[in-house]
Amino acid sequence: MIPISASDVPGHYRLTVSKPLCVGPPDNLFMFGGMGLASALAAVEAHTGRPTVWAAAQYLSYARPGTELDLEVIVPVAGKQTSQARVITRAGTQEIITVNAALGSRPDALHQQWAAMPDVPPPQDCPAMVIRWTRDPDDLNSQFDRRVAHGSFGAARGSAPPSTDGIGRLWVRPSDPAAVIDRLALAVMADFLPSGVGNALGANAGGNSLDNTIRFMNIVPTDWVLADMRIHAVHAGFAHGRMHLFAQDGTLMATASQSMIVRIHS
């Protein structure tokens, strides 16, 4: 899913930006922020040999299709069970994304879950999410199947009332039936949170992510992921919200949060 490769320089990885990694108008495509985060996680996990526990991305600039990216992995701390690291993704000298992360595993630790998956219809009983803006048919949106479990995603402006609680829920899965839902796939799904802005406002709206912080828990086999999202507030042109990512059996696999520049689509 994330086509990174090791370079000849130790600690550096390469990624060529292609259409399936991008979103935006057909004449102005750019790499989806979740793909940028996922590629950084792929690089740092390959470099350290450890799974990501927590990662925070700051989105600084855009990478267009055909751009060759360099991902530099820096590991200031490598302990017995935990590594602290960061990844700087550049296009030439232009910094595109910076990711800070903690990695590791403590297999003998306790396990307990308190967050509960909300009661929603199964994916097969939910309508497909409608995308109302002009897009390239081969972009990132074609790589995922999204079903509306709760909310008014894709509503035309003024066609739905604003949400009373800012909550929206989507069932999400990769379009490729052979794809595995792992930490990298969840990092991409977490960046669908801006679609919750339109649901919250009752409009054909979204946002450009400024950041994305994801925390991983117990990742289990599942065909679909429930993205339970909540927009906390919209103010001064910005939105803030969070997402819980559940497996179909109710296992909490990850939580995410981010801030966004609000965009109202025509």
VENWORA-V17293 format. One record per residue. RES is the residue in one small letter. PHI is phi in radians with two decimals (none if undefined). Layout:
RES/PHI  RES/PHI
//
This chain:
m/none  i/-1.99  p/-1.44  i/-1.50  s/-2.52  a/-1.25  s/-1.65  d/-1.34  v/-1.67  p/-0.96  g/1.45  h/-2.04  y/-2.28  r/-2.05  l/-2.61  t/-1.70  v/-1.28  s/-2.09  k/-0.95  p/-1.10  l/-1.67  c/-2.02  v/-2.36  g/1.93  p/-1.05  p/-0.95  d/-1.63  n/-2.61  l/-1.20  f/-2.59  m/-1.09  f/-1.07  g/-1.01  g/-1.09  m/-1.21  g/-1.12  l/-1.14  a/-1.09  s/-1.15  a/-1.14  l/-1.16  a/-1.05  a/-1.21  v/-1.24  e/-1.24  a/-1.13  h/-1.27  t/-1.63  g/1.26  r/-2.18  p/-1.38  t/-1.31  v/-1.71  w/-2.65  a/-2.65  a/-2.31  a/-1.87  q/-1.98  y/-1.56  l/-1.90  s/-2.70  y/-1.84  a/-2.11  r/-1.60  p/-0.95  g/1.59  t/-1.24  e/-1.62  l/-1.83  d/-1.95  l/-1.91  e/-1.70  v/-1.74  i/-2.14  v/-2.12  p/-1.17  v/-2.33  a/-2.27  g/-1.56  k/-1.13  q/-2.18  t/-2.36  s/-2.04  q/-1.94  a/-2.57  r/-2.54  v/-2.24  i/-1.96  t/-1.75  r/-2.24  a/-1.95  g/1.17  t/-1.69  q/-1.45  e/-1.37  i/-1.75  i/-2.50  t/-2.08  v/-2.17  n/-1.81  a/-2.64  a/-2.06  l/-2.35  g/2.58  s/-2.75  r/-2.17  p/-1.11  d/-1.62  a/-1.33  l/-1.22  h/-2.29  q/-2.72  q/-2.23  w/-1.91  a/-1.16  a/-1.95  m/-1.20  p/-1.18  d/-1.44  v/-2.36  p/-1.11  p/-1.16  p/-0.94  q/-1.17  d/-1.75  c/-1.92  p/-1.29  a/-1.18  m/-1.20  v/-1.62  i/-1.78  r/-1.70  w/-1.68  t/-1.22  r/-2.58  d/-1.35  p/-1.16  d/-1.83  d/-1.37  l/-1.04  n/-1.04  s/-1.29  q/-1.52  f/-2.36  d/-1.76  r/-2.17  r/-2.09  v/-1.47  a/-1.60  h/-2.83  g/2.09  s/-2.12  f/-1.03  g/1.42  a/-1.19  a/-1.19  r/-1.01  g/1.41  s/-1.53  a/-2.39  p/-1.26  p/-1.03  s/-1.18  t/-1.45  d/-2.30  g/1.30  i/-1.64  g/-2.46  r/-2.42  l/-2.22  w/-1.48  v/-2.32  r/-2.65  p/-1.13  s/-1.18  d/-1.34  p/-1.11  a/-1.51  a/-1.22  v/-1.77  i/-1.52  d/-2.26  r/-1.05  l/-1.17  a/-1.09  l/-1.15  a/-1.10  v/-1.22  m/-1.05  a/-1.05  d/-1.47  f/-1.46  l/-0.97  p/-0.99  s/-1.14  g/-1.22  v/-1.14  g/-1.09  n/-1.07  a/-1.16  l/-1.51  g/1.20  a/-2.54  n/-1.38  a/-2.42  g/-2.82  g/-2.96  n/-1.71  s/-1.21  l/-1.57  d/-2.74  n/-2.76  t/-1.98  i/-2.22  r/-2.21  f/-1.72  m/-2.05  n/-1.61  i/-1.66  v/-2.15  p/-1.08  t/-2.79  d/-1.48  w/-2.18  v/-2.15  l/-1.57  a/-1.63  d/-1.67  m/-2.05  r/-2.47  i/-1.56  h/-1.35  a/-2.91  v/-2.17  h/-2.76  a/0.98  g/1.53  f/-2.17  a/-2.25  h/-2.31  g/-2.83  r/-2.44  m/-2.48  h/-1.91  l/-2.01  f/-1.91  a/-1.28  q/-1.08  d/-1.48  g/1.65  t/-1.20  l/-1.36  m/-1.68  a/-2.86  t/-2.20  a/-2.55  s/-2.61  q/-2.84  s/-2.04  m/-2.44  i/-1.44  v/-1.31  r/-2.19  i/-1.76  h/-1.45  s/-1.37
//
